[in-house]
Amino acid sequence: MAASLSPHASDEDFGVKRYDRRLVRRLFVYVRPYKRLVAGALVLLMTEGLLQLVGPILTERVIDVALPARDVGMAWRAALLFAGSLVLAFGCSYGETLLTALLGQRVMRDLRQELFEHVQRLSIAFYDRTPVGRLVTRVTSDVESLNELFTAGVVAGLGDVFTLLAIAIMMVVTDWRLALAAFAVIPLVYLTSHVFQTKVRVAYREIRLRLARINAFLQERITGIRIVQLFGREEAETARFAGLNKAHLDANLRSITIYALYFPAIEFLTSVALAVLLVAGAHRVGIGTLTIGVVAAFLQLLRRFYQPLQDLADKFNTLQQAMAASERIFLLLDTEREPADLPAPPVRHLARDERVTIAFEDVWFHYGDADDGAPAWVVRGVSFVARPGETVALVGHTGAGKTTIVNLLLRFYEPQRGRITANGIDIRELPLDEWRRLIGYVQQDIFLFAADVRANIRLDADVDDAALLASAARVGADQVVERLPAGLDQVLGERGATVSVGERQLLSFARALTADPAVLVLDEATSAVDSEAEAAIQRGLAELMRGRTTIAIAHRLSTITSADEILVLHHGEVRERGTHAQLRARRGLYERLYRLQAGEAGTPAAGSAALASLPGGR
């Protein structure tokens, strides 16, 4: 079965482990191309860790040798050497930061590119059950969590571990008894860090939950802003958002409180370790078994030892967040593009300029799973043939199955029974991209991108501006282009908001004509234009449909009176079929709907509602 996101996947961490080797292996696939960056960063981090030892060593040398001997030259040389080590450590830190940032950014780029390419190929059924906001979160904030893993997490964490080992070895080699005294509070540091990791993980999960709810609320209210304003819901929605915003603030304050307690606690324990070190060192200095220089060196080493130990706890939390983010990302990437239960058929081909005959052969379809064995069929045993140069029209009440038939033709879904053929070939045997390129689809709800007019008409067609304008002129869209200040270069608003609904439809006709498809699918193509514009569009459509196989969904029956065959759908079944004249003469469902639309009902919607209420006799 294809992987899918749970309804609350945006809010949960899927019970992910603190450290999951499977996820880590998959993550490092994206790191492998940049192994030189990783190696360079590690070398710089290790060098910086070794440079941490220079100061304590020089301190011991100056206090125990240079000062008793009054050797000013040695003291100056030690000072210069220490200054040089600081400059070198600065260079290592700068280079390591640069390399890890470059690593993180490149991994993010690759992951985002792969995610975007993948989501474009997922089935429409996947989008039916997955909120768009959740997918945006995957490509943005979840990928950003992985960036933090590489820039401030795993590579820097390895550097901290190396620094800890180097300092610990230095302390033990210098004086193992004093080293034991310095390590006395490590169990308390570990316990404090463990409590911190647990608390902060819960706090961050709560923050992500609250943030996801804010994002979902914002997306829905901004998308439906017309309804909010129309019904005067501004104050009510503001109050609801205030509640979500307050919950998010409280979650952040809890995490801040945890950090505010953790770092002072570590500082306190470090001070305790320093006190223990001073007490143990003072006694041995007093009896002559330890020099002051060694104690001074240990004080510096101890500070350097507990700093990376403190940082590791925070980096572990970064690792945990990255594990949760990668779990969500890979769950999306593992979602199969097409239904998994389909056989892998031999791939067939149709030429781009080939005329296509479409045939539905006893097609049945229902949405979702039918676990109880009684599926709610949306399409029932539909059969018809649409030939080149012919128009097959689909009419019926809302929910009769018209749009579902088109979705099956476009392979947004696959039928559970029967098959759909193109020139006798099951369309499931054709490459999906190749099949869809043969179809020009003009929707009732026109979608235009926030791009210039040229890009919206051309899409993937390889044509010049002259051909674009010629296509626009044939369907009356040239007037739209001429009205715009920048013509083809005019950038449209989101979803084409800067042009009227009727103008969007005219541009969509120009888009379909430019693509020169073999099959034309029209979903109430003239529903949003006035009568004068409709007459001009009908002339353009007549030219567009010439020689092509056309399937048209119609709510206004006046637009399909010249269709070669009209299918009257009722509850997913073809109840009547024939030409306009034949169906009217039969005086059945079609005639009733036609009379309702012609005058007995005020609107096409009323006619459709009336048809839906009919008993369904033939």
BELPE-V12085 format. One record per residue. RES is the residue in one small letter. SS is DSSP state (H for helix, E for strand, - for the rest). OMEGA is omega as a letter, one per 40 degrees, with the letter a starting at -180 (NA if undefined). BURIAL is I if it has 24 or more other C-alpha atoms within 12 Angstrom, else O. Layout:
BEGIN
RES|SS|OMEGA|BURIAL, RES|SS|OMEGA|BURIAL
END
This chain:
BEGIN
m|-|i|O, a|-|i|O, a|-|i|O, s|-|i|I, l|-|i|I, s|-|a|O, p|-|a|O, h|-|a|O, a|-|i|I, s|-|a|I, d|-|a|I, e|-|i|I, d|-|i|I, f|-|a|O, g|-|a|O, v|-|i|I, k|-|i|O, r|-|i|I, y|-|a|O, d|-|a|O, r|H|a|O, r|H|i|O, l|H|a|I, v|H|i|I, r|H|i|O, r|H|i|O, l|H|a|I, f|H|i|I, v|H|a|O, y|H|i|I, v|H|a|I, r|H|i|O, p|H|a|O, y|H|a|I, k|H|i|O, r|H|i|O, l|H|i|I, v|H|a|I, a|H|i|O, g|H|i|I, a|H|i|I, l|H|i|I, v|H|i|I, l|H|i|I, l|H|i|I, m|H|i|I, t|H|i|I, e|H|i|I, g|H|i|I, l|H|i|I, l|H|i|I, q|H|a|I, l|H|a|I, v|H|a|I, g|H|i|I, p|H|a|I, i|H|i|I, l|H|i|I, t|H|i|I, e|H|a|I, r|H|a|I, v|H|a|I, i|H|a|I, d|H|a|I, v|H|a|O, a|H|a|O, l|H|i|O, p|H|a|O, a|H|a|O, r|-|a|O, d|-|a|O, v|H|a|O, g|H|i|O, m|H|i|O, a|H|i|I, w|H|i|O, r|H|i|O, a|H|i|I, a|H|i|O, l|H|i|O, l|H|i|O, f|H|i|I, a|H|i|O, g|H|i|O, s|H|i|I, l|H|i|O, v|H|i|O, l|H|i|O, a|H|i|I, f|H|i|O, g|H|i|O, c|H|a|I, s|H|i|I, y|H|a|O, g|H|i|I, e|H|i|I, t|H|a|I, l|H|a|O, l|H|a|I, t|H|i|I, a|H|i|I, l|H|i|I, l|H|a|I, g|H|a|I, q|H|a|I, r|H|i|I, v|H|i|I, m|H|i|I, r|H|a|O, d|H|a|I, l|H|i|I, r|H|i|I, q|H|i|O, e|H|i|O, l|H|a|I, f|H|i|O, e|H|a|O, h|H|a|I, v|H|i|I, q|-|a|O, r|-|a|O, l|-|a|I, s|-|i|I, i|H|i|I, a|H|i|I, f|H|a|I, y|H|i|O, d|H|a|O, r|H|a|O, t|-|i|I, p|-|a|I, v|H|a|O, g|H|i|I, r|H|i|I, l|H|i|I, v|H|i|I, t|H|i|I, r|H|a|I, v|H|a|I, t|H|a|O, s|H|i|I, d|H|i|I, v|H|i|I, e|H|i|I, s|H|i|I, l|H|i|I, n|H|i|I, e|H|i|I, l|H|a|I, f|H|a|I, t|H|a|I, a|H|a|I, g|-|a|I, v|H|a|I, v|H|i|I, a|H|i|I, g|H|i|I, l|H|i|I, g|H|i|I, d|H|i|I, v|H|i|I, f|H|i|I, t|H|i|I, l|H|a|I, l|H|a|I, a|H|a|I, i|H|i|I, a|H|i|I, i|H|i|O, m|H|a|I, m|H|a|I, v|H|a|O, v|H|a|O, t|H|i|I, d|-|a|I, w|H|i|O, r|H|i|O, l|H|i|I, a|H|i|I, l|H|i|I, a|H|i|I, a|H|a|I, f|H|a|I, a|H|a|I, v|H|a|I, i|H|i|I, p|H|i|O, l|H|i|O, v|H|i|I, y|H|a|O, l|H|i|O, t|H|i|I, s|H|i|I, h|H|i|O, v|H|i|O, f|H|a|I, q|H|a|I, t|H|a|O, k|H|a|I, v|H|i|I, r|H|i|I, v|H|a|I, a|H|a|I, y|H|i|I, r|H|i|I, e|H|i|I, i|H|i|I, r|H|i|I, l|H|a|I, r|H|i|I, l|H|i|I, a|H|i|I, r|H|i|I, i|H|a|I, n|H|a|I, a|H|i|I, f|H|a|I, l|H|a|O, q|H|a|O, e|H|a|O, r|H|i|O, i|H|i|O, t|H|a|O, g|-|a|O, i|H|i|O, r|H|i|O, i|H|i|O, v|H|a|O, q|H|a|O, l|H|a|O, f|-|i|O, g|-|a|O, r|-|a|O, e|H|a|O, e|H|i|O, a|H|a|O, e|H|i|I, t|H|i|O, a|H|i|O, r|H|i|O, f|H|i|I, a|H|i|O, g|H|i|O, l|H|a|I, n|H|i|I, k|H|i|O, a|H|i|O, h|H|i|I, l|H|a|O, d|H|i|O, a|H|i|I, n|H|i|I, l|H|i|O, r|H|i|O, s|H|i|I, i|H|i|O, t|H|i|O, i|H|i|I, y|H|a|I, a|H|i|O, l|H|a|O, y|H|a|I, f|H|i|I, p|H|i|O, a|H|i|I, i|H|i|I, e|H|i|I, f|H|i|O, l|H|i|I, t|H|i|I, s|H|i|O, v|H|i|I, a|H|i|I, l|H|i|I, a|H|i|O, v|H|i|I, l|H|a|I, l|H|i|I, v|H|a|O, a|H|a|I, g|H|a|I, a|H|i|O, h|H|a|O, r|H|i|O, v|H|a|O, g|H|a|O, i|-|i|O, g|-|i|O, t|-|a|O, l|-|i|I, t|-|i|I, i|H|i|I, g|H|i|I, v|H|i|I, v|H|i|I, a|H|i|I, a|H|i|I, f|H|i|I, l|H|i|I, q|H|a|I, l|H|a|I, l|H|i|I, r|H|a|I, r|H|a|I, f|H|a|I, y|H|i|I, q|H|i|I, p|H|i|I, l|H|i|I, q|H|a|I, d|H|a|I, l|H|i|I, a|H|i|I, d|H|i|I, k|H|i|I, f|H|i|I, n|H|i|I, t|H|i|I, l|H|a|I, q|H|i|I, q|H|i|I, a|H|i|I, m|H|i|I, a|H|a|I, a|H|a|I, s|H|i|I, e|H|i|I, r|H|a|I, i|H|a|I, f|H|i|I, l|H|i|I, l|H|a|I, l|H|i|I, d|-|i|O, t|-|a|I, e|-|a|I, r|-|a|I, e|-|i|I, p|-|a|I, a|-|a|O, d|-|i|O, l|-|i|O, p|-|i|O, a|-|a|O, p|-|i|O, p|-|a|O, v|-|i|O, r|E|a|O, h|-|i|I, l|-|i|I, a|-|a|O, r|-|a|O, d|-|a|O, e|-|i|O, r|-|a|I, v|-|i|I, t|-|a|I, i|E|i|I, a|E|i|I, f|E|a|I, e|E|i|I, d|E|a|I, v|E|i|I, w|E|a|I, f|E|i|I, h|-|i|I, y|-|i|I, g|-|a|O, d|-|i|O, a|-|a|O, d|-|a|O, d|-|i|O, g|-|i|O, a|-|a|O, p|-|i|O, a|-|a|O, w|-|i|I, v|-|i|I, v|E|a|I, r|E|i|I, g|E|a|I, v|E|i|I, s|E|i|I, f|E|i|I, v|E|i|I, a|E|a|I, r|-|i|I, p|-|a|I, g|-|a|I, e|-|i|I, t|E|i|I, v|E|a|I, a|E|i|I, l|E|i|I, v|E|i|I, g|E|a|I, h|-|i|I, t|-|a|I, g|-|a|O, a|-|i|I, g|-|a|I, k|H|a|I, t|H|i|I, t|H|i|I, i|H|i|I, v|H|i|I, n|H|i|I, l|H|i|I, l|H|i|I, l|-|a|I, r|-|i|I, f|-|i|I, y|-|i|I, e|-|i|I, p|-|i|I, q|-|i|I, r|E|i|O, g|E|a|O, r|E|i|I, i|E|a|I, t|E|i|I, a|E|a|I, n|-|i|I, g|-|a|O, i|E|i|I, d|E|a|I, i|H|i|I, r|H|i|I, e|H|i|I, l|E|i|I, p|-|a|O, l|H|a|I, d|H|a|O, e|H|a|O, w|H|a|I, r|H|i|I, r|H|i|I, l|-|a|I, i|E|i|I, g|E|a|I, y|E|i|I, v|E|a|I, q|-|i|I, q|-|i|I, d|-|a|O, i|-|i|I, f|-|i|I, l|-|a|I, f|-|i|I, a|-|a|O, a|-|a|O, d|E|a|I, v|H|a|I, r|H|a|I, a|H|a|I, n|H|i|I, i|H|a|I, r|H|a|I, l|-|a|I, d|-|a|O, a|-|a|I, d|-|a|O, v|-|i|O, d|-|a|O, d|H|a|O, a|H|i|O, a|H|i|O, l|H|a|I, l|H|i|I, a|H|i|O, s|H|i|I, a|H|a|I, a|H|a|I, r|H|i|I, v|-|i|I, g|-|a|I, a|-|i|I, d|H|i|I, q|H|i|I, v|H|a|I, v|H|a|I, e|H|a|O, r|H|a|O, l|-|a|O, p|-|a|O, a|-|i|O, g|H|i|O, l|H|a|I, d|H|a|O, q|-|i|O, v|E|a|I, l|-|i|I, g|-|i|O, e|H|a|O, r|H|i|O, g|H|a|I, a|-|a|O, t|-|i|O, v|-|a|I, s|-|i|O, v|H|i|I, g|H|i|I, e|H|i|I, r|H|i|I, q|H|i|I, l|H|i|I, l|H|i|I, s|H|i|I, f|H|i|I, a|H|i|I, r|H|a|I, a|H|a|I, l|H|a|I, t|H|a|I, a|H|i|I, d|-|a|I, p|-|i|I, a|-|a|I, v|E|a|I, l|E|i|I, v|E|a|I, l|E|i|I, d|E|a|I, e|-|a|I, a|-|a|I, t|-|a|I, s|-|a|I, a|-|a|I, v|-|a|O, d|-|a|O, s|H|a|O, e|H|i|O, a|H|a|I, e|H|i|I, a|H|i|O, a|H|a|I, i|H|i|I, q|H|i|I, r|H|i|O, g|H|i|I, l|H|i|I, a|H|i|I, e|H|i|O, l|H|a|I, m|H|a|I, r|-|i|O, g|-|a|I, r|-|i|I, t|E|a|I, t|E|i|I, i|E|a|I, a|E|i|I, i|E|a|I, a|-|i|I, h|-|i|I, r|-|a|I, l|H|i|I, s|H|a|I, t|H|a|I, i|-|a|I, t|-|a|I, s|-|a|O, a|-|a|I, d|-|i|I, e|E|i|I, i|E|i|I, l|E|i|I, v|E|a|I, l|E|i|I, h|E|a|I, h|-|i|I, g|-|a|I, e|E|i|I, v|E|a|I, r|E|i|I, e|E|i|I, r|E|a|I, g|E|i|I, t|-|i|I, h|H|a|I, a|H|a|O, q|H|a|O, l|H|i|I, r|H|a|O, a|H|a|O, r|H|i|O, r|-|i|O, g|-|a|I, l|H|a|I, y|H|a|I, e|H|i|I, r|H|i|I, l|H|a|I, y|H|a|I, r|H|i|I, l|H|i|I, q|H|a|I, a|H|i|O, g|H|a|O, e|H|i|O, a|-|a|O, g|-|a|O, t|-|i|O, p|H|i|I, a|H|i|O, a|H|i|I, g|H|i|I, s|H|i|I, a|H|i|I, a|H|i|I, l|H|a|I, a|H|a|I, s|-|a|O, l|-|a|O, p|-|i|O, g|-|i|I, g|-|a|O, r|-|NA|O
END
